[in-house]
Amino acid sequence: MPSNNGPIKLGIVGVGKIVRDQHLPAVAKDREYHLVAAASRHGKVDGIPNFHDIEAMLDAVPELEAVSLCMPPQFRYDAARTALMAKKHVFLEKPPGATVSEVEDLKTLAAANGVSLFASWHSRYAPAVEAARAFLASASIKSAAINWKEDVRRWHPNQEWIWAPGGFGVFDPGINALSIATHILPAMFITSAVLDFPENRASPVAAQVTFRTSNGLPVTMELDWLQTGPQSWDILAETDQGKMVLSGGGSKLAIDGKVVHEEPEAEYPMLYRRFAEIVHASVSDVDLAPLQHVADAFMLGKRNVVKAFFD
């Protein structure tokens, strides 16, 4: 835990769009943190020392206590291992890694070095998620559906890494849906999947996935990265107490058409609040269920080749 019980001395690695949009504003407003350094091959943060890589940052700024790793998942394991071996607490942007097994290894390494590891499923911290979880816990669920459809050109313009092997494709936003679903629905597992791969890409642009829970309830998921206009980030459930619709990526909850919970989004401030909690408590928070479902979809999924995608 922080040596002087003051603000956690934090470094950020991988200065891209998500860091500028979410991480930097959240950290700047949180008194639990003092951002002291950044490392990135392509970006810089004004007003603090910047380095080309995490090794240089750790060598030059030994007082660092924690790092947020925000590079693409294909490159996250080596950086996380370096930080954990240096006994730094580690915040993993979602998804926490490219594979389940590498994140399992990081969990073991964090425990061995007495530091905290955080898999930051930001969508779980959307404002209406806990209300949805409480409602479903009090109801008898008959079926559920996940519809996550958005415009990749709007949210990931010219980001080639996301189409590469290990880049997840449409499961990059889809794993946000899964992070909520695994938090509010009964335990479930995939029974079938169809993944649409553009003929010129190594990751899918759409997917249709079928789950069932351990007691046989059906859950379907439709992912689409080509939806223009209004974006759809919805989880629906038919229950004995009415139809639940959790929409807006978890920001609004309605039962039988009546809105019962809606608040402004504050996911990343809550993520950093949680990270500070586990650092001070010397524990880790690493739930791999969403990542495991993505791995299962790729393992079970039928590959369907569709027309080429161009930005």
Protein Blocks (a to p, Z undefined) as FASTA:
>chain_A
ZZklpacddddehiafklmmmmmmmmmmpmkbccfbdcdfkbccehiacdfbfklmmmmm
mmbmbdcdfbdfklmmmmmmmmmmnopacdddddfbfbfklmmmmmmmmmmnopacdddd
fklmpfklmmmmmmmmmpccfbdcddddddfklmmgoilklmmghklpmmlmmmmmmmmm
mmmmccdddfbdcddddfkbcbdfbdcdddddfkopacdddddfkbghjdddddddddfk
bccddeehipacceehiafbdcddffkmmmmmmmmmmmmnopacddfklmmmmmmmmmmp
ccdddddddZZ
